[in-house]
Amino acid sequence: ANSKDCKSTLRRCQEGEKHWQTLFNDESKLLSNQAKVQSILRQLSVASRSIGTASGELSGMINEAVLEPAKRLSSSLPNISQVVSRCDQNLQKVSECKTKLDKVLEK
């Protein structure tokens, strides 16, 4: 009976050892995966900063290339409008002078 008890205990010990080995392997995998996840998180953080920097640069470029010229153009529009108005007036005067000249030349 003692021999059966020993074999039974030995078998349980071997099963327990397999169980602990499985747990140890699982823990190793978890630690490895944790390291990979942390590495990916670091890469994401770097990428996020790069995107933020690029976004700021792009915003500056848009401001410089589009918004600033648009503001200057907008502030110039009243002047442009005045110049166009004067040109219209001058064209009208030229037209009137031409009409007068045509009348004089007819005589």
C-alpha positions as CSV (number, residue, x, y, z in Angstrom):
1,A,0.0,0.0,0.0
2,N,2.9,2.3,0.8
3,S,4.3,1.8,-2.7
4,K,1.0,2.8,-4.3
5,D,0.9,5.9,-2.1
6,C,4.4,6.8,-3.3
7,K,3.6,6.3,-6.9
8,S,0.4,8.3,-6.6
9,T,2.2,11.1,-4.8
10,L,5.0,11.1,-7.4
11,R,2.4,11.3,-10.2
12,R,0.7,14.2,-8.5
13,C,4.1,15.9,-8.0
14,Q,4.9,15.5,-11.7
15,E,1.5,16.9,-12.7
16,G,2.0,19.8,-10.3
17,E,5.5,20.4,-11.8
18,K,3.9,20.4,-15.4
19,H,1.3,22.9,-14.1
20,W,4.0,25.2,-12.6
21,Q,6.1,24.9,-15.8
22,T,3.1,26.0,-17.8
23,L,2.5,28.9,-15.4
24,F,6.2,29.9,-15.7
25,N,6.0,29.8,-19.5
26,D,2.8,31.9,-19.5
27,E,4.5,34.4,-17.2
28,S,7.5,34.6,-19.5
29,K,5.2,35.2,-22.4
30,L,3.3,37.9,-20.5
31,L,6.6,39.7,-19.6
32,S,7.8,39.5,-23.2
33,N,4.5,40.8,-24.4
34,Q,4.5,43.6,-21.8
35,A,8.0,44.6,-23.0
36,K,6.7,44.7,-26.6
37,V,3.6,46.7,-25.6
38,Q,5.8,49.2,-23.8
39,S,8.1,49.5,-26.8
40,I,5.0,50.1,-29.1
41,L,3.7,52.7,-26.6
42,R,7.1,54.5,-26.7
43,Q,7.0,54.5,-30.5
44,L,3.4,55.8,-30.5
45,S,4.5,58.6,-28.2
46,V,7.3,59.6,-30.5
47,A,5.1,59.4,-33.5
48,S,2.5,61.5,-31.7
49,R,5.1,64.2,-30.9
50,S,6.2,64.1,-34.5
51,I,2.6,64.5,-35.7
52,G,2.2,67.4,-33.3
53,T,5.3,69.1,-34.5
54,A,4.3,68.5,-38.2
55,S,0.9,69.9,-37.4
56,G,2.3,73.0,-35.9
57,E,4.7,73.5,-38.9
58,L,1.8,72.9,-41.3
59,S,-0.3,75.4,-39.5
60,G,2.5,78.0,-39.7
61,M,2.9,77.3,-43.4
62,I,-0.8,77.7,-44.0
63,N,-0.8,80.9,-42.0
64,E,2.2,82.2,-43.9
65,A,1.1,81.1,-47.4
66,V,-2.7,81.6,-47.2
67,L,-3.9,83.6,-44.2
68,E,-1.4,86.4,-44.2
69,P,-1.7,87.1,-47.9
70,A,-5.5,86.9,-47.6
71,K,-5.4,89.5,-44.8
72,R,-3.1,91.8,-46.9
73,L,-5.4,91.4,-49.9
74,S,-8.4,92.1,-47.8
75,S,-6.9,95.3,-46.5
76,S,-5.9,96.3,-50.0
77,L,-9.4,95.8,-51.5
78,P,-10.6,99.3,-50.6
79,N,-7.6,100.8,-52.4
80,I,-8.1,98.5,-55.3
81,S,-11.7,99.5,-55.4
82,Q,-10.7,103.2,-55.5
83,V,-8.2,102.6,-58.3
84,V,-10.8,100.8,-60.4
85,S,-13.3,103.6,-59.7
86,R,-10.8,106.2,-60.9
87,C,-10.0,104.1,-64.0
88,D,-13.8,104.0,-64.8
89,Q,-14.0,107.7,-64.4
90,N,-10.9,108.2,-66.6
91,L,-12.4,105.9,-69.2
92,Q,-15.6,107.8,-69.2
93,K,-13.6,111.1,-69.7
94,V,-11.7,109.5,-72.6
95,S,-15.0,108.4,-74.1
96,E,-16.4,111.9,-73.8
97,C,-13.3,113.4,-75.3
98,K,-13.4,111.0,-78.2
99,T,-17.1,111.9,-78.8
100,K,-16.1,115.6,-78.9
101,L,-13.2,114.9,-81.1
102,D,-15.4,112.9,-83.5
103,K,-17.8,115.8,-83.7
104,V,-15.0,118.3,-84.4
105,L,-13.6,116.0,-87.1
106,E,-17.0,115.7,-88.7
107,K,-17.1,119.4,-89.4
